[in-house]
Amino acid sequence: MTRSPASGTTAVAVLATVTVALTGCSAATGGGSSGSGSGEIVVAGTYPIESLDPNGAVGGGTGTQLAAKAIYSRLVRPRADGTLEGDLATAWKPDTTASTWTFTLRQGAKFSDGKDVTADAVVASFKRLLEIKGTNAANFTGDTMTAASPNEVVLKTAKPDAAVPYKLAVFYVLPASVTGADTAFFQHPVGSGPFKVEKFDSAGTLTLVPNAGYYGGAPKAKRVTVRKMPELAARLTALRTGEADLVWGIPDDQLPQLESDTNLKIQTVPSTAVFTMWFNSSAPALRNAAVRRALWQAVDFNTIIKRLYPKTGTPADAPVSPVTLGYAPQTPVKYDPAAAKAALSAAGFDFSTKLRLQFANAEFRQFNQAVVSDLQKIGVKVDLLEKEQAVFTKDLLALNWDINFQQLSNPTFDAANTLGRLYTCAAKRNGYCNPKLDKLLADAGATPDKNERVRLYGEASKIIWGDAVGMYPMAVKFAYAWNHRVSGVTPDPNGLPDFSHMQVSGS
């Protein structure tokens, strides 16, 4: 694909900045303020930590979920391979219809203030999630939870739901006293996870220290500091100088140079993330599926991926990634700009319309610039809007956009959390509504037969793909890099590494 002047200039500027930063600091490699004797691990965070409320309105944000894994506990949690293990729950089982789930709670688990984690706290946290309409609440519409005994909770679903344990992988347990927004609590939260919050400031820096009362044993790192570093050059410079110990989401063109640095360890892993570009099907210009399909056909995603993501990107062939339960490959959309323009004309598309493409985070700027360039080549006008995360999230939910770009991960590893939660008529997340799709998603969520669930999600994906509810350009791999003095790093498929097993050599 030929680069547009805008995207080409930006790409050169970014690469030049990174190259200067890396070569200019090479003499200081392994140094920096996080010296090997401190026992502190410094993480260069890509995404802002908007809140420490994991069950709140922005609880699904990547930064918030990263913090939540360290501070709080869940009933169950996914391993790096997507299978589930107990956290606060030691066992769970459904009834014969998968409508009633019983969870047996771990004995002796405590919050960081020394108080016991009780069944009442689990129930109160679940009720709060629903009452404040947290990000994950749509997974439990009409569901109820009660305490059957001091060490058992029972979740009753409004309809059979085989995905309940997976959905609970993003539900965190708080003290029973936490109600409503309670902003004061989340400045200095109490959790039952491996770490406690030492400091959380307005700049987005989160400092964690071990929770001595954690049921799994206190982490060995003396401190973990997560610093917001949205700019690529800053993250990589901090890594090379030793000011940061762990970075991920590394662009392909920077991997060879990092791999040659003997002070660093590099690992790339398949992820649950897919580049997802929803169309706002409620917008007048985009109500016609033929228009949406033509816009998809007008973008040469294969060439864009080869140029920008040769190591960490693969052309997607489904709305969810291959590591997600419910993945079913679809027929790829063939790039054909001439056919796309003809299809738009035949569908009555008004070429004077200016579409709004919104995204957040500078790392995705060049990709979206390339998309805009291809659309402009066939006469489609696009305003590219790079927004701060909070504004992006607000506008996303308000449907204040025409095309919305997200690197959409799935921390539950189950399509119920993405397809089942985001594509129903009731969800109102992308302006698309199809009763036939709703039924398929409901049936897929209800059956306990895993093979049947995959089949039904495949049928649902066929509709989503064929109607071009969005464009699904790329399945993502995450590249991690960390300082050799840090051990216990397990790259996570969701970009949410677990700090609890990490430690600094010699500390």
N, C-alpha and C positions, 0 to 999 in steps of 0.2 A: 504494500500500500504506500502511496506517495504521502509524505507528511504535509500537513498544512503549515503555512508559515508560522502560525501561532504555536502549534504543538511542537514543531521542530525547534523553534527558538527557546521555548520553555525547557525542552528536554536537554538542549545543550547547556543552558544556564544551570540547571539542577546538577547535571553530571559534572560540570566544571567546578561547581561549589563543593560537591562531595569529594572530588579528586583532590582539590587543593587542601581540603580539611584533613583528608586521610594522609596524604604525603607530608603535609606540613607538621603532623604530630607524630610521625613514625618514630622519632628518637625518644619519645616519651612513653612508648608502648609499655604497658604493664605498670605504669606509675599511677598517679592520681590520688584523689582523696580517700578512696575506699581501700586503703592499704591492707595487705594480707594479714596483718596482726589484729585488725579491728573486729573481725567476726561479722562485719556488716556486709550485706549484699545489696547493691544498688541496681534497681531495675529501670531501664529507660522505657517508659510507657508510651505507646503510640497513641492511645485513645484517652480522652479526659475521664477522670472519675467524677461524674456529675453528682453523685450522691452515694452515701453509704447505706441507703435503704434498699435492700435487694428485692423486696416485695412491692416497692412503690411504683410510681408512674414511669420512672426511667430505669427501673430495676433491670430491664433487659439489656441495657447498654453494656458494651464490652468492658469498659473501665469499671463499672459498678460490679459486674459479675466477677471480674478478676479480684477485686477487693473482697467480695462476699465469700469466695472460696476460702480465703484466709481467716476471716473473722467469725463466720457463722458455720453451723452444721445443718445438714439436711437429713431427711429420713433415709434417702438413698442417694448414691452419687455414681456417675459413670466412670469407669476406668478409661485409660487412654485408647483401648481397643473398642470402646462403645458398650461393653457389657456392664451390668450394674453390680454394685456391691453395697452392703449396708453401711450406713453412717450412724445416725441415731437409732435406726431400726436394725434389729438383728435378724428379723424374719418378716415376710409379708406373704399373704395368700389371698386369692379372690374366692368368691363363692362360684357356683357352677355357671352363673350368667355373667360374671365379671362386672357385676353391679355393686357389690359390697366387698371392700378390701380391708383386711385386718392387718395392722402393723404392730409387731411386738417391739417395745422400746428397750434400748440398752440400759442396763442398771449402772448407776454410779456416774453418769455423765453430768457435768456441772457447767454452769455459765461462768464466765471469767470473774464475776463478783462472788463466786463461791456457792451460789444458790443452785439447787438441783434443777435439772431439765426435766420437767414433768409432762405428763400427757395433757394437762390443762394448758401448758405453754404452747404445745404443738397445735392444739385446737384453736387457741386464741390467735396464733399467728396465721392460721388458715382462714379464720373468719375475717381477720383484718385485711388479708390479701383480697378477698372478695369485696369487702365493704369499700375499700378505697380504690377499687378497680385497678389494681396493679397490672403491670405488663403481662404477667402470666395468668391473670384471672380468667381470661377467655378460655383457658384450657379446662376450667372447672365450672362452667356455667350450669347452675342448678344443682351443684353438688353440695353435700354437707359432710361435716366431720364431727365426731363426738368422742369423748373419752369413755371407753368401755370399762377400764380399770386404771389404776395408777401407772401401769406399764403397757397399756394397749390403747390404740386409737383406731377408730373405724371410719372409713371414708365411703359414703354412699353416693353413687353417681346417678345423675338424672336419667341416664340410659347406659346400657352396657358399654364398658370402656376398657379394652385390653391394654391400653397405653398408659394407664394411671402411674405405674412405677416410673416410667420414663419421664412423664410430665413432672413428677415430683422432684426430678433432678435439678430443677431451678426454683424450688420452694425452700426457703430458709426459715429456721425456727428462731424466734426472738423471745425474750421474756414476756410473760402473760400481761404485764403491766403496760406494754407498748400499744397505744391505740392511735388511730388517725394518722396525721402527718408526723407529729411529734418531732419537729426539726431539732429540738434541743437534744433529744436522746441520740440522734444520729451524728451529732458532732463528737460525742464520746460514747459510742455504742458498747453494749455488753453482748457478747456472743459466746458460743460454746465451741468455736473452731480453734485451730492450732495457735492463732495469734490474737493479741490485743492491740487496740489502736493507741499508739503513743501520741500521735499528732496527725491532724488532717487540716491543712490550711487552704486559704482561698485561692492559692496558686495551683491547687490540685495535687500537692505533694502529700503522699500518705506514708507515714512511718509506723511500722509494725514491730512489736516485740513479742517474744514467746509467751503463750498462755501456759503457765506452770501447771494449771489444773486440767489441761486438755486430756481427755480420756485416752488418746492414742500416744501420750507422752509429749513433752514439750519439744518443739523444734530445736535443732542444734545451732542454727544461725542466731547470733545475738540480736540482730536487728535486720529488718528488710525495709528499704526505702524505695517507694515507687514514685519516680519523678515524671511529670508530664513533659514529653519531648516530641511534639507532633512533627517537627521538621526532620527529615531524613538525615541531612548533613550533621545536625546536632547529635542525633542518636549514634551515628557511626563514629563520629569524633570522640564522643564520650566512651564508647566501647574500646576504641583503639588506645586511648590515653589511660584507660583503667578507671576513669571516673564513673563508668557504669560497668556492671558485670554481666548483664543479660539483656539481649535485644532480640526481637523477632519481627517478622514481616519485612524481611530484607529484600530489596529489589534484586532481580537476577543479575544485572550488570555489575553489582557490587560483590557478588558471592566469590568470584575467582580471587579477588584481592584479599578478601577476608580468609579464604581457605588457605592462602599462602602464609598467613600469620601464625607462627608456631605457638603464640600465646593464647590462641583462640581455638575453640571447638565449634564445629558447624554441623548441623543436622537438619535435613529437610523431611517433612512428614506430610502425607495426605491429610486433608482437613475435611470438616463438614461444611465448609464455606463454598458458596457459589456467588459469583458476581450476578446480581439480580437487578434488572432495570424494569420496574413496573411501569406500565402505562396507566394513566388515570382514565379508566374507561367511562367515567361519568362526565369527562370534559367533552364538549360538543365535537371537537375536532377528532376525538379518539374513540368515539362510541362504536364505530364500525370496525369489526374484527379484520376486515380486508385492509383497512388503513394501517392497523397495528402490524399486521403480517408484512405489509409492504415496507414499512419503516425498518423492521427487523432485517428484511432482505437487502436493504440498502447499505448495511454496515458490514464491512469486511473484517469481521471479528477474528477470523483465523490469522490474517496477516498482522493485525494489531497484537494478538497474543504472541505470535512468533517473534515480533520485534521487541515487545516490552516484557514478556514473561516466558521466555523459552525454557526455563527450568522449573518454575513454580506455577505454570498455568497449563491447563489442558482444555480444549474446547468442550464445553458442557453439552451433554445430550439428554438432560433432564432438569426439572426445576430443583431437584435436591441432589446432593453429591453421592457418589458411589458408596461411601461409607455409612450412609443413612439407611435405616430400615424403611423400605418403601420405595427405594430407588428402582426405576424402570426406564431403560434407555428409549429415546424417541428418535425419529428421523431428523437428522440435522437440517437446519435452514440454509439453503444455498445462496451465497452472495451473488446477486444479479441486479446491479443498479438500474439498468435499462428497464428490466421487467418491473422493478419496484416503482419507478417513476410512472410507467404506464398503468400499473395497478392503482396508484394513488389518483391519477387522472380519471380512471374509470370509476373509482369510488366517489368521485366528486370532492376530493380533498382541496381545500382552499390554500394555495401555496403562499398567500399573503399572511397566513396565520403564523405567529411566532410561538413555538413551543418552549416551555420552561423546563430545563433539565437541572435538577438539583442534586447536590452531593455534599458530603462533609469529608474533611481530612485531605490534606494536601497530597498525600501519597497517591490518591486516585485522580489527580488533576490531569495528568498527561493522557491517561486512558480515556477520560471523558472528552478531552479536547479532540482526540482522534475520532471518537464517535460523532461529535458535532461536525467535524471536517467532512466525514463521509456523507452525512445527511445533507450538508450544504451543497455537496457536489450534484445532487439531484434537485436542488432548488428548495429544500426544506429549511426554513429559518428556525434557529434555536438560540435561546438565551442560556448560556452556561452559568449556573448560579452556585458558587462555592459558599457554603454557609457554616457558621459556628455550630457546634454539635447541638446546643440547646435550641437554637432557632430551627435547625434542620429537623429535629425531633418534633417540635411543635407544628411545623408546617407539614411534616409527613402525616401526622395524625389528622390534621385539618384538611388533607387533600389539596393543599395549596401548592400544587405542582402539576406538570403534565407528564414528565418522565422522572422517575425517582431511582437514583443509583444507590445500592447498598451492597456491601460484602456481607451477605446474609449467612451467618453461621447457625448451627443447630446444636446447642449444648446438650440436648436430650438424646441425640442420635436417632430420633424417631420422627417420621414424617408427620405424625399427629401434631407435633409442635410447630411445624411450618405450614404444610399444606392444610392440615385439619384446623389450624388456628387462624390462618391469615387469608384464606381464599373462600371462606363462606360468605353468603349474603350478609349474615349478621355481623361479620367482622368489620365490614366497611373500611377496609384497609387500602383498596386500590380501585374502588368504584365499579368492580366487576361483580355480577350476581348471576348465578346459574343454578336453578333448583336441582337439575340433574347432577351437577357437580356436588352440591350439598349432600345429596343422598349417597353418592359414592363415598364421600369423605366420612359421613356418619357410619356407613356400613363397615368401612375399613377400620375405623376406630373401635367398633363394637366386637368384631370377631376375635376370639383368642387364637385362631389358627394363623400362625405367622405367614405361611405361604399364601393364604387367602388374603391376608392384609396387603402383602406385596402386590398381588394381582389387582386388587381394588385400587390401591394407590397408583398403580400403573395406568389403569383406566382414567383415573382422575388427572394424572399427569398428561395423558393424551389430550384431554380437553383443554387444560391450561396451556399446553404447548401449541395446540392447533388454533385456539382462539387468540394466541399471543397476548395473554394477560400481561405478560412482560417479555423482555428479551433476556435470555439466560446465556451469556457469552462464555463463561469460564468457570471450571472447577479449580479450586485453589489448593496449592500446597503451601505450608508455612515453613519458612527457613528461620531457624534459631541459631544464634551465635552467643557463646558465653566464655568468660574468662576461665583459663585452665585451672585457676586456684579454687573455683567453685565446683563442687561435686553434687551428685544427687539430682541433676537436672533431667527431667523427662519431658520432652517436647509434647505439647498438648494439641490435639487436632482442632480445638476450638480457639486457639490463641489465648488460653487461660492456664498458664503453667501453675503447678502446685509448688509453693515455696517451702512446704513443711518438711520436705526431705532434703532440701539443699543445705549445704554447709560450706564453710571456708576452710581450706586446708590449713592445718596448723593452729586453728583457733579453738 
